[in-house]
Amino acid sequence: MSKLHKFLAPAVIGLFALTSCGGSPQASSNAELTLAVSSEPVGLDPAVAANGNASAWFVDLAYASLLTLDDAGELAPGLATSWDFTDESNKQIKVTLQEGLKFADGTPMTAQNVVDSIEYFKTGSGPSSVYFKDLTLAVEDDLNFTITSPEPNPLLPTLLTPKYMGGGVISPAGLENTDALNASTFGAGPYALDTAATISGDRYVFVANPNYYKHDDVDFEKVTIRVIPNLTSQVQALKSGQIDVMQGDNSIMGEVKDVENIGVTSQPTFWNGLYFADRDGTLAPELADPRVRQALNYAVDRAAIATAAYGEYGRAESQPAVPGDSSQGYDDELSDYYTYDVEKAKELLADAGYADGFTLSVPYKGQQAPSTTMVQALSEQLKKVGVTLDLQPSTNTGEWVSKLVSKEHGAFQQDSSGRPLVLATQMNWLPGGVLNPFNVDDPDIDEAYNKLIEAPAEDQAATSKEFMKLLVENAYTLPVVSADEIFLYDTDVVSAVEFLGNTPKLSPVDTWELVSE
């Protein structure tokens, strides 16, 4: 039997309901789906929103993207029907929109609307905005426009898929009042936010958008996202039928092991460890010396930590990448590059002038049980070589982001999803990247990056591996584990909750299917 969930809003719903010019579309049936997340959204505005699988639900539900991924993880049409490079330089693509597209408010969509939306997105503070800042856009006619990069970018079309947010087109009404973008939605996606039923920080209610170009394929007329900070509470809600889908981790898998109607989908999608942000030594002079960074890598018993933090869902890892697409630069030979060797770590620290150790301030995602276990174990192991981690827990994603950009910490914990190395470099290593808060400008990385973007397609995999070797040998990070992302769902309610090919992207909510009797 399928289950339909109905939630009684608290009496205070009228007091806390979000209202804006986005309106409150009405659902047309009782087919409802309820998702759970651990943190309230950083923002509903695509230009500031977080883009992890669960975090992105708040945006993906309301903003259809120009391109999508098919079941195999390959590029597929979205709002756009074609996206061809104009020549062999890999610097410009011509994008053609579908005919007859409309935003949720009924306004027709044109190429000018798309260009205006991306221009706004370029000004944002979200994790993907860096990929768009140097792009130039030009309208050809109502259905066609071009996107030009100042340098070769063979992955330019990939930026228009949901993971990178900028391809989610914002309507003219939203761009006229950008302050309202965090209180309502202004997209052309499968759903629109019901502002009257939404309680900020508690639950966000989305109802089907009849103007969505694939509206007839959408099974659920209402999707509610509930904010439940505690994972154990989420599991109990899943067991009792109060929610249908949630993101899990190893800490709660024992609670669902023998539950017949709870499905599990998992895939290696991220590595977890430390980013050494202050590699110029502005705040933490120790990190400017590669011998120090290498020493910290040798001081870690990765296998023990991976088992403690992730159990069967984690593996020891020495490189900042996950197995998958060769464009990510993953190299099996680098997986155990840093063996556990405390004496070698001490020697390197002594050679660098830090035989007595030092203290390093490290923010971490305290809302994640595995990350907490990992950094606490890491802290204990580094004490053996005289290094103290001043751990700074965050209780939600927004707090962690604030600490990241504050420039008050020399390193930070981050679980980074696998992505093509061209795009990872823009985010992680180049000046202006979100995960490069000190704007470190490293000539070796610049050289490797330029070589990568200019490499012909047949050399991309080998060039990516060369780049990864540089990152590992110079210890720009301290990877500890490569781990699976895990989602749990009620098999009596929903199916088709799965990862797309070998990518880190979960299938879109509008493609999930209602389980019938």
C-alpha positions in Angstrom: 0.0 0.0 0.0 1.3 3.5 -0.7 1.3 6.0 2.1 0.1 9.6 1.9 1.4 11.9 4.6 -0.6 14.8 5.9 1.0 17.1 8.5 -1.0 19.4 10.7 0.7 22.7 10.8 1.3 24.2 14.3 -1.0 26.9 15.5 1.7 29.4 15.0 2.0 28.8 11.3 0.4 32.1 10.5 2.8 34.0 12.6 6.0 32.5 11.0 4.8 31.8 7.4 7.0 33.3 4.7 5.2 35.7 2.4 6.5 37.4 -0.8 5.6 38.2 -4.3 6.3 34.7 -5.3 2.8 33.6 -4.3 1.5 30.3 -2.9 0.5 27.9 -5.7 -2.2 25.3 -4.8 -1.6 21.6 -4.9 -4.1 19.6 -7.0 -4.0 16.1 -5.4 -3.0 14.3 -2.3 0.2 12.6 -3.5 2.6 14.0 -1.0 6.3 13.3 -0.3 8.2 14.4 2.8 12.0 14.8 2.9 14.2 15.5 6.0 17.4 17.5 6.3 19.6 18.2 9.3 20.1 22.0 8.7 17.9 24.8 7.5 19.0 26.1 4.1 21.8 28.7 3.7 19.4 30.4 1.4 16.6 29.7 -1.1 18.3 32.0 -3.6 20.3 29.9 -6.1 23.1 32.4 -6.0 23.8 31.8 -2.3 22.5 28.2 -1.7 24.6 25.2 -0.8 24.8 22.5 -3.5 25.1 19.2 -1.6 22.5 16.6 -2.6 20.2 17.2 0.3 21.0 20.9 0.6 20.2 21.4 -3.0 16.6 20.1 -2.7 15.5 23.6 -1.6 16.7 25.0 -5.0 16.3 22.0 -7.3 12.6 21.7 -6.6 11.8 25.2 -7.8 14.5 25.9 -10.4 14.7 23.8 -13.5 18.2 23.7 -15.0 19.3 24.3 -18.6 20.9 20.9 -18.7 20.4 17.7 -16.7 22.0 14.3 -16.3 20.5 11.1 -17.5 20.4 7.8 -15.6 24.0 7.1 -16.7 25.3 10.4 -15.5 25.7 11.8 -19.0 24.6 15.3 -20.1 21.0 15.5 -21.2 18.5 18.2 -22.3 16.8 20.3 -19.7 15.4 23.7 -20.4 17.9 23.7 -23.3 17.7 21.3 -26.2 21.3 21.8 -27.5 24.6 23.0 -26.2 27.3 22.8 -28.9 30.8 24.2 -28.8 31.2 26.7 -31.6 34.8 25.6 -32.5 37.6 23.4 -31.3 39.0 25.9 -28.8 36.5 24.8 -26.1 35.9 28.4 -25.1 32.3 29.0 -26.4 29.0 27.1 -26.5 25.8 28.0 -28.2 22.7 27.1 -26.2 19.3 26.7 -27.6 16.2 26.7 -25.4 13.1 24.6 -25.8 10.1 26.5 -27.3 7.2 27.5 -25.1 8.9 27.5 -21.7 7.2 29.4 -18.9 8.2 30.3 -15.4 5.9 29.3 -12.5 4.2 32.7 -12.6 3.2 32.1 -16.3 5.8 34.5 -17.8 7.3 33.1 -21.0 11.0 32.4 -20.8 13.5 33.9 -23.3 17.2 33.7 -23.9 17.5 37.2 -22.5 15.9 36.0 -19.2 18.5 33.2 -19.0 21.4 35.6 -19.6 20.0 38.0 -17.0 19.7 35.2 -14.5 23.2 33.9 -15.0 24.6 37.5 -14.8 22.9 37.8 -11.4 24.2 34.4 -10.3 27.8 35.5 -11.1 27.4 38.1 -8.3 26.5 35.5 -5.7 28.3 34.1 -2.7 27.3 30.4 -3.3 29.9 27.7 -3.7 29.5 27.5 -7.5 29.4 31.2 -8.4 33.2 31.1 -8.9 32.8 28.9 -12.0 30.7 31.6 -13.7 32.4 34.9 -12.8 34.6 35.1 -15.9 32.0 33.9 -18.4 30.6 36.3 -21.0 27.1 35.8 -22.3 25.4 37.1 -25.4 21.8 36.8 -26.7 21.3 35.9 -30.3 17.5 35.7 -30.4 14.6 34.6 -28.2 15.8 31.0 -28.1 19.6 31.2 -28.6 22.5 32.6 -26.6 26.2 32.0 -26.3 28.5 31.5 -23.2 32.1 32.3 -23.7 35.0 31.4 -21.3 38.3 33.4 -21.4 40.2 30.1 -21.3 39.5 26.6 -22.6 36.9 24.9 -20.6 36.0 21.5 -21.9 33.4 21.1 -19.1 31.6 24.4 -19.9 28.2 22.6 -20.5 28.5 20.7 -17.2 28.1 24.1 -15.4 24.6 24.2 -16.7 23.5 21.1 -14.8 21.7 21.3 -11.4 24.8 20.6 -9.3 26.3 24.0 -10.2 23.1 26.0 -9.7 23.8 28.7 -12.2 21.7 26.9 -14.9 18.6 27.2 -12.7 16.9 30.2 -14.3 15.4 32.9 -12.2 12.4 34.8 -13.5 12.3 38.5 -14.2 10.0 39.0 -11.2 12.7 37.4 -9.0 15.5 39.5 -10.5 13.5 42.7 -10.0 13.3 42.0 -6.2 16.3 39.9 -5.3 15.7 40.4 -1.6 12.6 38.2 -2.0 14.7 35.3 -3.4 15.4 33.9 0.1 11.7 34.1 1.1 10.0 32.6 -2.0 10.9 30.9 -5.3 10.9 32.4 -8.8 11.8 29.5 -11.1 10.5 27.3 -13.9 11.0 24.0 -12.0 8.7 21.2 -11.1 7.5 22.9 -7.9 7.1 26.3 -6.3 7.3 27.2 -2.6 4.0 27.5 -0.8 4.9 30.5 1.3 1.7 30.4 3.4 2.4 26.8 4.5 6.1 27.2 5.0 7.7 27.8 8.5 11.2 29.1 8.0 13.7 26.9 9.8 11.2 24.2 10.4 9.4 23.1 7.2 9.3 24.2 3.6 6.3 23.2 1.5 6.5 23.0 -2.3 3.6 22.4 -4.6 3.6 21.2 -8.2 4.1 23.9 -10.8 1.5 23.4 -13.7 3.7 25.5 -16.0 6.7 23.1 -15.6 7.6 21.7 -19.0 7.5 18.1 -17.7 4.6 18.6 -15.3 2.8 15.5 -16.6 5.7 13.3 -15.5 5.7 14.5 -11.9 4.2 11.9 -9.5 4.0 14.0 -6.3 1.9 17.1 -6.1 3.3 18.3 -2.8 6.8 18.0 -1.4 7.6 19.0 2.2 11.2 19.4 3.5 11.3 19.1 7.3 14.3 20.4 9.2 15.2 17.7 11.9 18.7 18.4 13.2 19.1 15.0 14.9 19.6 12.0 12.6 18.2 9.5 15.1 15.0 11.6 15.2 15.0 11.5 11.4 15.2 7.7 11.5 12.4 7.4 14.0 10.3 9.7 11.7 11.1 7.5 8.7 10.1 4.3 10.6 6.9 5.8 11.8 5.9 7.2 8.3 6.3 10.9 9.1 9.0 11.3 6.5 9.8 9.4 3.3 13.4 10.2 2.4 16.5 11.3 4.4 20.2 11.4 4.1 21.9 9.0 6.5 25.4 8.1 7.6 27.1 5.1 9.2 26.1 6.2 12.7 22.5 5.3 12.2 22.6 2.4 9.8 22.2 -0.2 12.6 18.8 1.3 13.4 17.4 0.5 9.9 19.2 -2.8 9.2 16.2 -5.0 9.7 13.4 -2.6 8.7 11.7 -4.2 5.7 10.3 -1.1 4.1 13.4 1.1 4.3 15.5 1.2 1.2 19.2 2.3 1.1 21.1 3.8 -1.8 24.7 4.6 -1.4 27.7 5.5 -3.6 31.3 6.7 -3.0 30.9 10.4 -3.6 33.2 12.3 -1.3 36.5 12.4 0.6 36.7 13.8 4.1 39.7 15.4 5.8 41.4 18.8 6.2 42.0 21.6 3.8 45.2 23.5 4.6 43.7 26.9 3.7 46.6 29.2 4.9 49.3 27.7 2.7 51.0 31.1 2.5 51.4 31.2 6.3 49.5 34.5 6.8 47.8 33.2 10.0 49.4 29.8 10.5 53.1 30.2 9.4 53.7 26.4 9.9 51.5 25.6 7.0 53.6 27.5 4.5 56.3 24.7 4.8 55.3 21.6 2.7 57.3 19.5 5.1 54.9 20.4 7.9 51.9 19.5 5.7 53.6 16.2 4.7 54.4 15.4 8.4 50.7 15.8 9.4 49.8 13.4 6.6 52.3 10.8 7.8 51.0 11.1 11.3 47.5 9.7 10.5 46.4 6.1 10.8 43.7 6.5 8.1 42.5 2.9 8.2 41.7 3.1 11.9 39.9 6.4 11.5 37.9 5.3 8.4 36.7 2.2 10.3 35.7 4.2 13.4 34.0 7.0 11.5 32.4 5.2 8.5 32.5 1.5 9.1 31.8 -0.4 5.9 31.0 2.8 4.1 34.5 4.3 4.3 38.0 3.6 3.1 41.4 5.0 3.9 42.5 7.7 1.3 45.5 9.8 0.7 44.3 11.9 -2.2 41.7 14.6 -2.4 39.5 12.7 -4.8 37.1 9.7 -5.0 37.0 6.8 -7.4 35.0 7.5 -10.5 35.3 9.6 -13.6 38.9 9.7 -14.7 38.5 13.5 -15.2 38.6 13.8 -11.4 42.3 12.7 -11.5 41.9 9.8 -9.1 44.9 7.5 -9.2 44.9 4.1 -7.4 48.7 4.4 -6.9 48.2 7.5 -4.8 45.5 6.0 -2.6 48.0 4.9 0.1 50.8 7.5 -0.7 51.0 8.5 3.0 51.6 5.5 5.1 51.2 5.7 8.9 54.7 6.7 10.1 54.9 8.7 13.3 58.7 8.8 13.3 58.9 10.1 9.8 56.3 12.8 10.8 58.5 13.8 13.7 61.6 14.0 11.6 59.9 16.3 9.0 58.5 18.6 11.7 62.0 18.8 13.3 63.6 19.6 9.9 61.0 22.3 9.4 61.8 23.8 12.8 58.7 22.6 14.7 60.0 19.7 16.8 58.0 21.0 19.7 54.8 21.1 17.6 52.2 23.9 17.3 48.5 24.5 17.6 46.2 24.7 14.6 42.6 26.1 14.7 40.2 23.8 12.7 36.5 24.4 12.2 34.5 21.2 11.5 30.9 20.2 10.8 29.8 19.2 14.3 26.3 18.4 13.0 27.8 15.4 11.1 28.5 12.4 13.4 31.1 10.7 11.2 33.0 14.0 10.6 33.0 14.6 14.4 34.4 11.1 15.0 37.0 11.6 12.3 38.3 15.0 13.5 38.4 13.9 17.1 40.4 10.8 16.2 42.6 12.9 14.0 43.2 15.3 16.9 44.3 12.4 19.2 46.7 11.0 16.6 48.3 14.4 15.8 49.1 14.9 19.5 51.6 12.1 19.2 53.8 14.4 17.0 53.1 17.5 19.2 50.4 19.1 17.1 47.3 20.3 18.8 44.1 20.8 16.9 41.9 23.5 18.3 38.6 22.1 17.1 35.8 24.5 16.4 32.5 22.7 15.9 29.6 24.1 13.9 26.0 23.2 14.5 24.8 23.8 10.9 26.1 24.5 7.4 25.6 28.3 7.7 27.8 28.5 10.8 30.5 26.4 9.2 30.5 28.6 6.1 30.9 31.7 8.2 33.9 30.2 9.9 35.4 29.1 6.6 35.3 32.6 5.1 36.3 34.4 8.3 40.1 33.9 7.6 40.5 33.2 11.3 41.4 29.5 10.9 44.5 28.0 9.1 42.7 24.8 8.2 39.2 23.4 8.1 37.4 20.1 7.9 35.5 19.5 4.7 33.8 16.6 3.0 34.2 17.3 -0.7 32.3 15.5 -3.3 34.0 14.1 -6.4 34.0 16.5 -9.3 36.0 17.0 -12.4 39.5 18.4 -11.5 39.1 21.4 -13.8 36.1 22.6 -11.7 37.6 21.4 -8.4 40.6 23.5 -9.0 38.5 26.6 -9.6 36.7 26.1 -6.3 39.6 24.7 -4.1 42.9 26.1 -5.3 42.7 29.2 -7.5 42.3 32.7 -6.0 38.7 33.6 -5.6 37.7 29.9 -4.9 35.2 29.4 -2.1 37.5 26.9 -0.4 40.6 29.2 -0.8 39.6 31.9 1.7 43.2 33.2 1.9 43.3 33.5 -1.9 46.6 31.6 -2.1 48.1 32.0 -5.5 50.4 29.0 -6.2 52.4 29.1 -9.4 52.7 25.3 -9.5 48.9 24.9 -9.4 48.5 27.6 -12.0 50.9 25.8 -14.3 49.2 22.4 -13.7 45.7 23.9 -14.2 46.7 25.6 -17.5 48.1 22.4 -18.8 44.9 20.6 -17.8 42.5 23.0 -19.5 44.6 23.0 -22.7 45.0 19.2 -22.9 43.1 17.5 -25.7 40.3 15.1 -24.8 42.5 12.0 -25.2 45.1 13.4 -22.7 42.6 14.6 -20.0 42.8 11.6 -17.8 46.6 11.4 -17.8 47.0 15.1 -17.3 44.5 15.0 -14.4 46.5 12.3 -12.7 49.7 14.4 -13.0 47.9 17.3 -11.4 46.6 15.0 -8.6 50.2 13.8 -8.0 51.2 17.4 -7.5 48.4 18.0 -5.0 49.3 14.8 -3.0 53.1 15.2 -3.0 52.9 18.8 -1.8 50.2 17.9 0.8 47.8 20.8 0.0 45.3 18.8 2.0 45.1 16.0 4.6 42.6 13.5 3.2 41.6 10.8 5.6 38.8 8.8 4.1 36.9 8.2 0.9 33.3 7.5 1.9 29.8 6.7 0.6 26.9 9.2 0.6 23.9 7.4 1.9 20.1 8.0 1.4 17.3 6.1 3.1 13.7 6.0 1.7 10.4 4.4 2.4 9.9 1.7 -0.2 6.2 1.7 0.4 6.0 5.3 -0.8 8.7 6.1 -3.3 11.1 4.5 -5.8 13.8 5.6 -8.2 15.9 7.3 -5.4 19.3 6.5 -6.8 22.6 8.1 -7.9 23.1 9.0 -11.6 25.7 6.7 -13.1 29.0 7.1 -11.2 28.5 10.8 -10.4 27.9 12.2 -6.9 24.5 13.5 -8.0 21.3 12.0 -6.6 18.4 11.6 -9.0 16.1 14.7 -9.1 13.0 14.6 -6.8 10.7 15.1 -9.8 11.9 11.9 -11.3 11.1 9.8 -8.2 8.1 7.6 -8.6 5.0 7.1 -6.3 4.7 3.5 -5.3 1.1 2.3 -6.0 -0.8 -0.5 -4.5 
